[in-house]
Amino acid sequence: MKTIHCVGCLVVDFLSGPLKQYPVPKVQTQVTTKSVRIMPGGGAANTPSALARMGIPVGVFSKVGDDLTGEFVRHELAKLGVDTSGIKVSASDTTPMTYVGIHADGDRTFIHTPGANATFSWNDLNLDRVLAADYLLYQDLWVLATMDGESGARLLAEAQKRGVVTFLDECFGNGPKRETLELMLPHCDYFTPSIDDLRVIYPGASEQELADRLLGLGARVVVLKMGSEGCMVARGKDYTRVPALPAKVVDTTGAGDCWDAGFLAGLSQGEDVVTAARIGNACAAFSIEAVGGSTGVPSYEAVKQRAMQAA
């Protein structure tokens, strides 16, 4: 079975909702919600967790603090079957934390403390171990300040040199940066961004124009994730729209990360790129029907069945 490694950020998520509004000093200093759940988050938790739930071998390369929350993240991932041996534990950093406010419509807003994300760098990676995989996903572009750009491009280039298939995804994070993206795109076999995030740096472009630009910058295949509209797969001058699946929205946290997991799982099982995109849509649909980044994701067989029923 194909092996997938993921480089990205790990976070402890505090998911609380439904959240009607945030507190306002001296006006309404406290608001209440019905529930809170604590679980691993960030792309390097959500995508590998979903892959592990589907039975796909996956390992994580990231950085956490030497603290209770870092121990919690590593324990929860390992419990799912994710290989956590590539996670660096730092005595000088805290584990990143995000308060996730889940709104009544399933959308969410964030209060984030970067912690170890701000210092995670090339020197924290054992290159031979990272690249001992069939597929490498660089998750969370624009979150990893000291990895994004030159170091990220170097990692993806070395992966391709060794015959590893490379994937890149992004997170709005610290704000989309055109320069870092364009340094890394020439070394991407697959780029799977959110169209909304990309339009921040390429305003006014249609889906096809945006895909053409990204392909022209070096990506071999581009899949634009378009939320409730599904996604568009672009290869050369071939553009295929894949509609989203009907789903009851509970929490959209991690939906894009779980899409990546379904897409990677499909490719790892020998599916063509459009079928893999359908499986990505199905995995995202399962994700948004439960609170948390991957808790609603079932076996690969169940995800594929849902995808094929909707095809």
Steps between C-alpha positions, in 0.01 A plus 500: 500500500625850416641705788422870550704749702367840601702808595292773662376659820358329810264685728278430799150607397244616754177478297211682664153581377256603391658846535266792438760772561831570669526687833525881492701666783280701741191418292459121505806350663380139483315289248400138542492199271342157542807285453877487464718224358878478521682315223806513275470748215696660220561347160764260632241356738180516294624346175704218662218426746253465216743280306557280804124466555476380139776245559771674293860492641605855591771679699525856632797736507439807711592668830330535838601619843620283786174556688172329582328617183787375284482163673124496444537566126761226454298252705174562313666468158685183599174354633355529149801323351688805369881466512603785732872421519576796272353756740767722656447580870638840598594600854497868407166528318139451598266279302291713263139560610187614318168599649244408233170682526237290320213716379140391456540450123803273549751767401779578743742769613833461676719640777845353446825480699779387259746354756730244332356577156706819499831314541440173314779494240712291264732415791213322678469245217687177436490515121551129440211414733270767356559377145467128579148505355314468172318832543600819681241760597624845600199620694431846646691733267484854649497365856860369525690829489851353503424208267289671234677619187862400447510213752166365384608518136825322586308222678256445212779512242701236688188286531442508125867423440456182708184397317252609770172648370453848647185676618456856624207653684462832677327660794411871517704507820725805513358623170557373146843597362548479127881483516519189721237320295672570170832375636342165586262439207767380253561201731133397542346203328164597653384835641163493681419852629184676610389725216399771749852517645663509156280789388659714771827498304354456150189723515242500226605174334240247392540137604653408165729804492618427851568134418689601183718740699586237761575238237713752314702558818595133511234291674426179306138467617287763674179425689314812609286430807183709481308413816133426437565511123737203519830524314657541157779273377737665250760313295647675197193635318266242653265640767259272686248622754413255775187602697485493877292233672187581701583518871350631823746767613594482869859630501717587199825481698753290309278446195776594257751285688265202484448567130878462465484172691230357273685615190829351618328179605340464158826556315681259733244233411560545128204723413523758221516866602131579441382196695744595776345849504154343542636302795644825636155660481347202680760513776435874546125431518552248780727751677252788511227279645684473835683736735876493452748465218462129424271340757225426246725320249430124470688225314634551149242256366215705648645827368545357151150351503349842577707656224397243241132517592505871426699470176 
